[in-house]
Amino acid sequence: MSLAPAIDAAPVTAAPPVPLLSVADVSLSFGGVKAIRGVSFDIRPGEIRAIIGPNGAGKTSMLNVINGFYHPQEGTITYKGAVRRRMRPHVAAASGIARTFQNVALFKGMTTLDNIISGRTLKMHANFLFQLVRFGPALAEEVEHRRRVEDIIDFLEIEAIRKTPVGRLPYGLQKRVELGRALAMEPELLLLDEPMAGMNLEEKEDMCRFILDVREEFGTTIALIEHDMGVVMDISDRVVVLDYGEKIADGSPDEVRADPGVIDAYLGVAH
């Protein structure tokens, strides 16, 4: 029998997962106006990452940088392990980044079905002439695209409005259709810009459920801007807070909610 004293094993700390996307020291200016000032944070695979802050904090500008609409003057964006330089929106979409907008950006004269099908454009590979006459590989491809779109319509519970022009729909349903079009792109990273804006309580509850289900069922990583702090604290894994273009906090919802700087700048004592 060994008489050597027992040695307690050091606790093993699991390393955080490799980020799907990293923002490093990003700065963005429009003339003399600095919209973003040296901001760094990451988004991990499979998480819901909230970006919050007062109006004018630089939140939508940050999504536009990630999505390739804006190109920062300083800093880098690393996506799936590769540093992106001057990424264009269509390249970002092809690489697995989809988004919705603060103001609904749908084709108002087109039906719900056709709007969601438009999200499949980058997935269509058949020859244009074959698509036009719906022949051969193009027909098989169209059937597959329509099957996927119908699955999304079922998932979002909008079967009753599939043939309705979206311009006739109430705002909450238009937001849901826009989410469907983004999901039709089969994104790895989904950017949601104020998905609850203008919704009543019931519509917000539905949208929260769909966002959680998108992560759960499709494994989609989600970054969202949202002003409803109840929503943010309930569904987010981590929260980054911007104020006047600078990052003032980054952590779990509980950590952010208790941060004195966040309370002073954004949440207020009541929160």
ZADO-1210 file (C-alpha; in nm, 4 decimals, padded with zeros to 6 digits):
<atoms>
<atom x="00.0000" y="00.0000" z="00.0000" code="MET" pos="1"/>
<atom x="00.1362" y="00.3418" z="-00.0931" code="SER" pos="2"/>
<atom x="00.1928" y="00.5834" z="00.1958" code="LEU" pos="3"/>
<atom x="00.2347" y="00.8841" z="-00.0340" code="ALA" pos="4"/>
<atom x="-00.0036" y="01.1669" z="00.0567" code="PRO" pos="5"/>
<atom x="-00.3011" y="01.2073" z="-00.1719" code="ALA" pos="6"/>
<atom x="-00.2713" y="01.5003" z="-00.4105" code="ILE" pos="7"/>
<atom x="-00.5889" y="01.6850" z="-00.4930" code="ASP" pos="8"/>
<atom x="-00.6291" y="01.7163" z="-00.8671" code="ALA" pos="9"/>
<atom x="-00.6574" y="02.0729" z="-00.9891" code="ALA" pos="10"/>
<atom x="-01.0059" y="02.1542" z="-01.1139" code="PRO" pos="11"/>
<atom x="-01.0348" y="02.1384" z="-01.4903" code="VAL" pos="12"/>
<atom x="-01.1797" y="02.4521" z="-01.6417" code="THR" pos="13"/>
<atom x="-01.3376" y="02.4034" z="-01.9814" code="ALA" pos="14"/>
<atom x="-01.2081" y="02.6430" z="-02.2415" code="ALA" pos="15"/>
<atom x="-01.4760" y="02.8630" z="-02.4018" code="PRO" pos="16"/>
<atom x="-01.5800" y="02.7480" z="-02.7492" code="PRO" pos="17"/>
<atom x="-01.4070" y="02.8961" z="-03.0511" code="VAL" pos="18"/>
<atom x="-01.6156" y="03.1986" z="-03.1563" code="PRO" pos="19"/>
<atom x="-01.8187" y="03.1780" z="-03.4739" code="LEU" pos="20"/>
<atom x="-01.7546" y="03.5502" z="-03.5214" code="LEU" pos="21"/>
<atom x="-01.5130" y="03.7913" z="-03.3511" code="SER" pos="22"/>
<atom x="-01.5145" y="04.1703" z="-03.3632" code="VAL" pos="23"/>
<atom x="-01.1728" y="04.3140" z="-03.2718" code="ALA" pos="24"/>
<atom x="-01.1120" y="04.6867" z="-03.2075" code="ASP" pos="25"/>
<atom x="-01.3606" y="04.7940" z="-03.4747" code="VAL" pos="26"/>
<atom x="-01.4052" y="05.1649" z="-03.5385" code="SER" pos="27"/>
<atom x="-01.6435" y="05.3204" z="-03.7907" code="LEU" pos="28"/>
<atom x="-01.6735" y="05.6884" z="-03.8793" code="SER" pos="29"/>
<atom x="-01.8995" y="05.8897" z="-04.1072" code="PHE" pos="30"/>
<atom x="-01.7095" y="06.2092" z="-04.1761" code="GLY" pos="31"/>
<atom x="-01.6399" y="06.3543" z="-03.8338" code="GLY" pos="32"/>
<atom x="-01.8982" y="06.1369" z="-03.6574" code="VAL" pos="33"/>
<atom x="-01.7625" y="05.8253" z="-03.4839" code="LYS" pos="34"/>
<atom x="-02.0395" y="05.5662" z="-03.4852" code="ALA" pos="35"/>
<atom x="-01.8275" y="05.2867" z="-03.3340" code="ILE" pos="36"/>
<atom x="-01.5127" y="05.3346" z="-03.1256" code="ARG" pos="37"/>
<atom x="-01.2737" y="05.0425" z="-03.0798" code="GLY" pos="38"/>
<atom x="-01.5387" y="04.7812" z="-03.0005" code="VAL" pos="39"/>
<atom x="-01.4471" y="04.4152" z="-02.9411" code="SER" pos="40"/>
<atom x="-01.6699" y="04.1166" z="-02.8632" code="PHE" pos="41"/>
<atom x="-01.7413" y="03.7688" z="-02.9966" code="ASP" pos="42"/>
<atom x="-02.0379" y="03.5491" z="-03.0813" code="ILE" pos="43"/>
<atom x="-02.0126" y="03.1820" z="-02.9895" code="ARG" pos="44"/>
<atom x="-02.1717" y="02.8976" z="-03.1868" code="PRO" pos="45"/>
<atom x="-02.5288" y="02.8237" z="-03.0856" code="GLY" pos="46"/>
<atom x="-02.5785" y="03.1198" z="-02.8525" code="GLU" pos="47"/>
<atom x="-02.8244" y="03.4080" z="-02.8514" code="ILE" pos="48"/>
<atom x="-02.6086" y="03.7197" z="-02.8245" code="ARG" pos="49"/>
<atom x="-02.7849" y="04.0482" z="-02.7492" code="ALA" pos="50"/>
<atom x="-02.6521" y="04.3918" z="-02.8425" code="ILE" pos="51"/>
<atom x="-02.8215" y="04.6661" z="-02.6403" code="ILE" pos="52"/>
<atom x="-02.7813" y="05.0357" z="-02.5696" code="GLY" pos="53"/>
<atom x="-02.9540" y="05.3728" z="-02.6015" code="PRO" pos="54"/>
<atom x="-03.0632" y="05.5127" z="-02.9377" code="ASN" pos="55"/>
<atom x="-02.7582" y="05.6252" z="-03.1320" code="GLY" pos="56"/>
<atom x="-02.5271" y="05.3846" z="-02.9484" code="ALA" pos="57"/>
<atom x="-02.4041" y="05.2237" z="-03.2728" code="GLY" pos="58"/>
<atom x="-02.5973" y="04.8954" z="-03.2537" code="LYS" pos="59"/>
<atom x="-02.7366" y="04.8879" z="-03.6085" code="THR" pos="60"/>
<atom x="-02.4061" y="05.0208" z="-03.7416" code="SER" pos="61"/>
<atom x="-02.2380" y="04.7208" z="-03.5803" code="MET" pos="62"/>
<atom x="-02.4788" y="04.4784" z="-03.7519" code="LEU" pos="63"/>
<atom x="-02.4111" y="04.6596" z="-04.0784" code="ASN" pos="64"/>
<atom x="-02.0375" y="04.6079" z="-04.0276" code="VAL" pos="65"/>
<atom x="-02.0871" y="04.2363" z="-03.9573" code="ILE" pos="66"/>
<atom x="-02.3164" y="04.2060" z="-04.2590" code="ASN" pos="67"/>
<atom x="-02.0808" y="04.3903" z="-04.4948" code="GLY" pos="68"/>
<atom x="-02.2981" y="04.6980" z="-04.5544" code="PHE" pos="69"/>
<atom x="-02.0333" y="04.9144" z="-04.3867" code="TYR" pos="70"/>
<atom x="-01.6572" y="04.8685" z="-04.3908" code="HIS" pos="71"/>
<atom x="-01.4808" y="04.9813" z="-04.0723" code="PRO" pos="72"/>
<atom x="-01.1813" y="05.2128" z="-04.0916" code="GLN" pos="73"/>
<atom x="-01.0083" y="05.0196" z="-03.8120" code="GLU" pos="74"/>
<atom x="-01.0231" y="04.6716" z="-03.6620" code="GLY" pos="75"/>
<atom x="-01.1076" y="04.3287" z="-03.7988" code="THR" pos="76"/>
<atom x="-01.4004" y="04.0899" z="-03.8293" code="ILE" pos="77"/>
<atom x="-01.3149" y="03.7196" z="-03.8112" code="THR" pos="78"/>
<atom x="-01.5869" y="03.4796" z="-03.9261" code="TYR" pos="79"/>
<atom x="-01.5477" y="03.1003" z="-03.9115" code="LYS" pos="80"/>
<atom x="-01.1752" y="03.1414" z="-03.8510" code="GLY" pos="81"/>
<atom x="-01.1072" y="03.3696" z="-04.1500" code="ALA" pos="82"/>
<atom x="-01.0398" y="03.7428" z="-04.1314" code="VAL" pos="83"/>
<atom x="-01.2853" y="03.9219" z="-04.3580" code="ARG" pos="84"/>
<atom x="-01.1682" y="04.2277" z="-04.5473" code="ARG" pos="85"/>
<atom x="-01.4263" y="04.4484" z="-04.7208" code="ARG" pos="86"/>
<atom x="-01.6903" y="04.1757" z="-04.7256" code="MET" pos="87"/>
<atom x="-01.9880" y="04.2574" z="-04.9485" code="ARG" pos="88"/>
<atom x="-02.3448" y="04.1815" z="-04.8310" code="PRO" pos="89"/>
<atom x="-02.4060" y="03.9169" z="-05.0983" code="HIS" pos="90"/>
<atom x="-02.0792" y="03.7434" z="-05.0034" code="VAL" pos="91"/>
<atom x="-02.1777" y="03.7543" z="-04.6359" code="ALA" pos="92"/>
<atom x="-02.5148" y="03.6017" z="-04.7266" code="ALA" pos="93"/>
<atom x="-02.3490" y="03.3277" z="-04.9319" code="ALA" pos="94"/>
<atom x="-02.1170" y="03.2499" z="-04.6387" code="SER" pos="95"/>
<atom x="-02.4097" y="03.1905" z="-04.4016" code="GLY" pos="96"/>
<atom x="-02.5038" y="03.5311" z="-04.2555" code="ILE" pos="97"/>
<atom x="-02.8683" y="03.6414" z="-04.2837" code="ALA" pos="98"/>
<atom x="-03.0494" y="03.9322" z="-04.1246" code="ARG" pos="99"/>
<atom x="-03.3759" y="04.1092" z="-04.0674" code="THR" pos="100"/>
<atom x="-03.4122" y="04.4863" z="-04.0495" code="PHE" pos="101"/>
<atom x="-03.5402" y="04.7421" z="-03.8002" code="GLN" pos="102"/>
<atom x="-03.7895" y="04.8596" z="-04.0603" code="ASN" pos="103"/>
<atom x="-03.9537" y="04.5693" z="-04.2429" code="VAL" pos="104"/>
<atom x="-03.7902" y="04.5223" z="-04.5842" code="ALA" pos="105"/>
<atom x="-04.0299" y="04.2978" z="-04.7759" code="LEU" pos="106"/>
<atom x="-04.1765" y="04.3015" z="-05.1259" code="PHE" pos="107"/>
<atom x="-04.5160" y="04.4396" z="-05.0255" code="LYS" pos="108"/>
<atom x="-04.6953" y="04.3403" z="-05.3478" code="GLY" pos="109"/>
<atom x="-04.5764" y="03.9802" z="-05.3296" code="MET" pos="110"/>
<atom x="-04.7346" y="03.7029" z="-05.1256" code="THR" pos="111"/>
<atom x="-04.5940" y="03.5576" z="-04.8056" code="THR" pos="112"/>
<atom x="-04.4912" y="03.2466" z="-05.0005" code="LEU" pos="113"/>
<atom x="-04.3090" y="03.4422" z="-05.2715" code="ASP" pos="114"/>
<atom x="-04.1310" y="03.6637" z="-05.0194" code="ASN" pos="115"/>
<atom x="-03.9952" y="03.3617" z="-04.8354" code="ILE" pos="116"/>
<atom x="-03.8993" y="03.1903" z="-05.1626" code="ILE" pos="117"/>
<atom x="-03.6923" y="03.4995" z="-05.2483" code="SER" pos="118"/>
<atom x="-03.4683" y="03.4033" z="-04.9565" code="GLY" pos="119"/>
<atom x="-03.3704" y="03.0902" z="-05.1494" code="ARG" pos="120"/>
<atom x="-03.2131" y="03.2857" z="-05.4383" code="THR" pos="121"/>
<atom x="-02.8535" y="03.2101" z="-05.3428" code="LEU" pos="122"/>
<atom x="-02.9409" y="02.8405" z="-05.3127" code="LYS" pos="123"/>
<atom x="-03.0611" y="02.8179" z="-05.6741" code="MET" pos="124"/>
<atom x="-02.7985" y="02.6725" z="-05.9086" code="HIS" pos="125"/>
<atom x="-02.9893" y="02.5457" z="-06.2121" code="ALA" pos="126"/>
<atom x="-02.9407" y="02.7046" z="-06.5545" code="ASN" pos="127"/>
<atom x="-03.1588" y="03.0139" z="-06.5984" code="PHE" pos="128"/>
<atom x="-03.3237" y="02.8824" z="-06.9147" code="LEU" pos="129"/>
<atom x="-03.4108" y="02.5575" z="-06.7388" code="PHE" pos="130"/>
<atom x="-03.5588" y="02.7636" z="-06.4549" code="GLN" pos="131"/>
<atom x="-03.7628" y="02.9631" z="-06.7049" code="LEU" pos="132"/>
<atom x="-03.9204" y="02.6570" z="-06.8652" code="VAL" pos="133"/>
<atom x="-03.9174" y="02.4544" z="-06.5401" code="ARG" pos="134"/>
<atom x="-03.7357" y="02.1643" z="-06.7037" code="PHE" pos="135"/>
<atom x="-03.5039" y="01.8874" z="-06.5845" code="GLY" pos="136"/>
<atom x="-03.2744" y="01.9778" z="-06.2930" code="PRO" pos="137"/>
<atom x="-03.4460" y="02.3157" z="-06.2518" code="ALA" pos="138"/>
<atom x="-03.7818" y="02.1488" z="-06.1853" code="LEU" pos="139"/>
<atom x="-03.6330" y="01.9143" z="-05.9257" code="ALA" pos="140"/>
<atom x="-03.4553" y="02.2110" z="-05.7633" code="GLU" pos="141"/>
<atom x="-03.7759" y="02.4149" z="-05.7545" code="GLU" pos="142"/>
<atom x="-03.9640" y="02.1298" z="-05.5862" code="VAL" pos="143"/>
<atom x="-03.6939" y="02.1072" z="-05.3183" code="GLU" pos="144"/>
<atom x="-03.6936" y="02.4848" z="-05.2611" code="HIS" pos="145"/>
<atom x="-04.0715" y="02.4911" z="-05.2289" code="ARG" pos="146"/>
<atom x="-04.0610" y="02.2002" z="-04.9825" code="ARG" pos="147"/>
<atom x="-03.8153" y="02.3881" z="-04.7629" code="ARG" pos="148"/>
<atom x="-04.0228" y="02.7063" z="-04.7815" code="VAL" pos="149"/>
<atom x="-04.3395" y="02.5183" z="-04.6854" code="GLU" pos="150"/>
<atom x="-04.1513" y="02.3734" z="-04.3863" code="ASP" pos="151"/>
<atom x="-04.0659" y="02.7290" z="-04.2757" code="ILE" pos="152"/>
<atom x="-04.4272" y="02.8401" z="-04.3212" code="ILE" pos="153"/>
<atom x="-04.5404" y="02.5507" z="-04.1011" code="ASP" pos="154"/>
<atom x="-04.2678" y="02.6276" z="-03.8451" code="PHE" pos="155"/>
<atom x="-04.3760" y="02.9929" z="-03.8172" code="LEU" pos="156"/>
<atom x="-04.7463" y="02.9002" z="-03.8134" code="GLU" pos="157"/>
<atom x="-04.8370" y="03.1269" z="-04.1058" code="ILE" pos="158"/>
<atom x="-05.0143" y="02.8763" z="-04.3328" code="GLU" pos="159"/>
<atom x="-05.3287" y="03.0912" z="-04.3362" code="ALA" pos="160"/>
<atom x="-05.1463" y="03.3868" z="-04.4962" code="ILE" pos="161"/>
<atom x="-04.9219" y="03.1997" z="-04.7401" code="ARG" pos="162"/>
<atom x="-05.1062" y="03.3463" z="-05.0443" code="LYS" pos="163"/>
<atom x="-05.1716" y="03.6908" z="-04.8937" code="THR" pos="164"/>
<atom x="-04.9737" y="03.9928" z="-05.0236" code="PRO" pos="165"/>
<atom x="-04.7598" y="04.1023" z="-04.7305" code="VAL" pos="166"/>
<atom x="-04.8627" y="04.4656" z="-04.7731" code="GLY" pos="167"/>
<atom x="-05.2055" y="04.3653" z="-04.6408" code="ARG" pos="168"/>
<atom x="-05.0698" y="04.1978" z="-04.3283" code="LEU" pos="169"/>
<atom x="-05.0494" y="04.3554" z="-03.9817" code="PRO" pos="170"/>
<atom x="-04.7039" y="04.4629" z="-03.8735" code="TYR" pos="171"/>
<atom x="-04.6448" y="04.1697" z="-03.6395" code="GLY" pos="172"/>
<atom x="-04.7086" y="03.9156" z="-03.9149" code="LEU" pos="173"/>
<atom x="-04.4864" y="04.1089" z="-04.1561" code="GLN" pos="174"/>
<atom x="-04.2051" y="04.0724" z="-03.9012" code="LYS" pos="175"/>
<atom x="-04.2694" y="03.6986" z="-03.8925" code="ARG" pos="176"/>
<atom x="-04.2592" y="03.6761" z="-04.2730" code="VAL" pos="177"/>
<atom x="-03.9282" y="03.8639" z="-04.2747" code="GLU" pos="178"/>
<atom x="-03.7918" y="03.6125" z="-04.0239" code="LEU" pos="179"/>
<atom x="-03.9111" y="03.3353" z="-04.2570" code="GLY" pos="180"/>
<atom x="-03.7273" y="03.4872" z="-04.5527" code="ARG" pos="181"/>
<atom x="-03.4070" y="03.5042" z="-04.3479" code="ALA" pos="182"/>
<atom x="-03.4501" y="03.1412" z="-04.2384" code="LEU" pos="183"/>
<atom x="-03.4947" y="03.0374" z="-04.6023" code="ALA" pos="184"/>
<atom x="-03.1265" y="03.1258" z="-04.6506" code="MET" pos="185"/>
<atom x="-03.0361" y="02.8507" z="-04.3999" code="GLU" pos="186"/>
<atom x="-02.8032" y="03.0844" z="-04.2069" code="PRO" pos="187"/>
<atom x="-02.5371" y="02.9840" z="-03.9596" code="GLU" pos="188"/>
<atom x="-02.5516" y="03.3337" z="-03.8090" code="LEU" pos="189"/>
<atom x="-02.8839" y="03.5179" z="-03.7967" code="LEU" pos="190"/>
<atom x="-02.8796" y="03.8938" z="-03.7266" code="LEU" pos="191"/>
<atom x="-03.2074" y="04.0333" z="-03.5930" code="LEU" pos="192"/>
<atom x="-03.2462" y="04.4116" z="-03.5747" code="ASP" pos="193"/>
<atom x="-03.5233" y="04.4913" z="-03.3233" code="GLU" pos="194"/>
<atom x="-03.7415" y="04.1882" z="-03.4058" code="PRO" pos="195"/>
<atom x="-04.0001" y="04.2908" z="-03.1412" code="MET" pos="196"/>
<atom x="-04.0323" y="04.6584" z="-03.2408" code="ALA" pos="197"/>
<atom x="-04.3925" y="04.7734" z="-03.2745" code="GLY" pos="198"/>
<atom x="-04.5400" y="04.4464" z="-03.1426" code="MET" pos="199"/>
<atom x="-04.7992" y="04.3955" z="-02.8721" code="ASN" pos="200"/>
<atom x="-04.7354" y="04.1593" z="-02.5798" code="LEU" pos="201"/>
<atom x="-04.8833" y="03.8517" z="-02.7472" code="GLU" pos="202"/>
<atom x="-04.6834" y="03.9096" z="-03.0666" code="GLU" pos="203"/>
<atom x="-04.3642" y="03.9538" z="-02.8629" code="LYS" pos="204"/>
<atom x="-04.4264" y="03.6274" z="-02.6807" code="GLU" pos="205"/>
<atom x="-04.4728" y="03.4483" z="-03.0145" code="ASP" pos="206"/>
<atom x="-04.1547" y="03.6006" z="-03.1590" code="MET" pos="207"/>
<atom x="-03.9540" y="03.5042" z="-02.8484" code="CYS" pos="208"/>
<atom x="-04.0775" y="03.1472" z="-02.8862" code="ARG" pos="209"/>
<atom x="-03.9803" y="03.1370" z="-03.2533" code="PHE" pos="210"/>
<atom x="-03.6322" y="03.2797" z="-03.1844" code="ILE" pos="211"/>
<atom x="-03.5683" y="03.0175" z="-02.9164" code="LEU" pos="212"/>
<atom x="-03.7015" y="02.7433" z="-03.1449" code="ASP" pos="213"/>
<atom x="-03.4796" y="02.8591" z="-03.4339" code="VAL" pos="214"/>
<atom x="-03.1765" y="02.8124" z="-03.2102" code="ARG" pos="215"/>
<atom x="-03.3038" y="02.4807" z="-03.0716" code="GLU" pos="216"/>
<atom x="-03.4301" y="02.3159" z="-03.3912" code="GLU" pos="217"/>
<atom x="-03.1916" y="02.4546" z="-03.6538" code="PHE" pos="218"/>
<atom x="-02.8824" y="02.5122" z="-03.4378" code="GLY" pos="219"/>
<atom x="-02.8670" y="02.8705" z="-03.5628" code="THR" pos="220"/>
<atom x="-02.6481" y="03.1235" z="-03.3833" code="THR" pos="221"/>
<atom x="-02.8373" y="03.4484" z="-03.3237" code="ILE" pos="222"/>
<atom x="-02.7296" y="03.8071" z="-03.2609" code="ALA" pos="223"/>
<atom x="-03.0105" y="04.0483" z="-03.1855" code="LEU" pos="224"/>
<atom x="-03.0665" y="04.4137" z="-03.1128" code="ILE" pos="225"/>
<atom x="-03.3632" y="04.4668" z="-02.8837" code="GLU" pos="226"/>
<atom x="-03.4927" y="04.7462" z="-02.6584" code="HIS" pos="227"/>
<atom x="-03.7320" y="04.5327" z="-02.4543" code="ASP" pos="228"/>
<atom x="-03.5133" y="04.4459" z="-02.1560" code="MET" pos="229"/>
<atom x="-03.7531" y="04.1781" z="-02.0380" code="GLY" pos="230"/>
<atom x="-03.7006" y="03.9967" z="-02.3679" code="VAL" pos="231"/>
<atom x="-03.3232" y="04.0465" z="-02.3611" code="VAL" pos="232"/>
<atom x="-03.2823" y="03.9187" z="-02.0080" code="MET" pos="233"/>
<atom x="-03.5119" y="03.6206" z="-02.0682" code="ASP" pos="234"/>
<atom x="-03.3733" y="03.4770" z="-02.3917" code="ILE" pos="235"/>
<atom x="-03.0111" y="03.5943" z="-02.4230" code="SER" pos="236"/>
<atom x="-02.7058" y="03.3936" z="-02.3210" code="ASP" pos="237"/>
<atom x="-02.4739" y="03.6956" z="-02.3208" code="ARG" pos="238"/>
<atom x="-02.5224" y="04.0693" z="-02.3643" code="VAL" pos="239"/>
<atom x="-02.2890" y="04.3386" z="-02.4954" code="VAL" pos="240"/>
<atom x="-02.3797" y="04.7006" z="-02.4175" code="VAL" pos="241"/>
<atom x="-02.2864" y="04.9966" z="-02.6381" code="LEU" pos="242"/>
<atom x="-02.3098" y="05.3654" z="-02.5520" code="ASP" pos="243"/>
<atom x="-02.2038" y="05.6457" z="-02.7870" code="TYR" pos="244"/>
<atom x="-02.0265" y="05.3858" z="-03.0004" code="GLY" pos="245"/>
<atom x="-01.8201" y="05.2414" z="-02.7140" code="GLU" pos="246"/>
<atom x="-01.8557" y="04.9094" z="-02.5342" code="LYS" pos="247"/>
<atom x="-01.9401" y="04.9716" z="-02.1681" code="ILE" pos="248"/>
<atom x="-02.0266" y="04.6162" z="-02.0558" code="ALA" pos="249"/>
<atom x="-02.0192" y="04.2563" z="-02.1734" code="ASP" pos="250"/>
<atom x="-02.1377" y="03.9483" z="-01.9864" code="GLY" pos="251"/>
<atom x="-02.4340" y="03.7395" z="-01.8783" code="SER" pos="252"/>
<atom x="-02.7756" y="03.9072" z="-01.8460" code="PRO" pos="253"/>
<atom x="-02.7421" y="03.9109" z="-01.4653" code="ASP" pos="254"/>
<atom x="-02.3941" y="04.0655" z="-01.4817" code="GLU" pos="255"/>
<atom x="-02.5052" y="04.3340" z="-01.7249" code="VAL" pos="256"/>
<atom x="-02.8218" y="04.4113" z="-01.5309" code="ARG" pos="257"/>
<atom x="-02.6161" y="04.4742" z="-01.2146" code="ALA" pos="258"/>
<atom x="-02.3422" y="04.6802" z="-01.3825" code="ASP" pos="259"/>
<atom x="-02.3479" y="05.0385" z="-01.2438" code="PRO" pos="260"/>
<atom x="-02.2294" y="05.1850" z="-01.5746" code="GLY" pos="261"/>
<atom x="-02.5133" y="05.0155" z="-01.7638" code="VAL" pos="262"/>
<atom x="-02.7675" y="05.1298" z="-01.5070" code="ILE" pos="263"/>
<atom x="-02.6475" y="05.4901" z="-01.5374" code="ASP" pos="264"/>
<atom x="-02.6260" y="05.4917" z="-01.9165" code="ALA" pos="265"/>
<atom x="-02.9238" y="05.2834" z="-02.0164" code="TYR" pos="266"/>
<atom x="-03.1270" y="05.0724" z="-01.7758" code="LEU" pos="267"/>
<atom x="-03.2001" y="05.3193" z="-01.4970" code="GLY" pos="268"/>
<atom x="-03.2513" y="05.2424" z="-01.1296" code="VAL" pos="269"/>
<atom x="-03.5906" y="05.0754" z="-01.1866" code="ALA" pos="270"/>
<atom x="-03.4192" y="04.7852" z="-01.3660" code="HIS" pos="271"/>
</atoms>
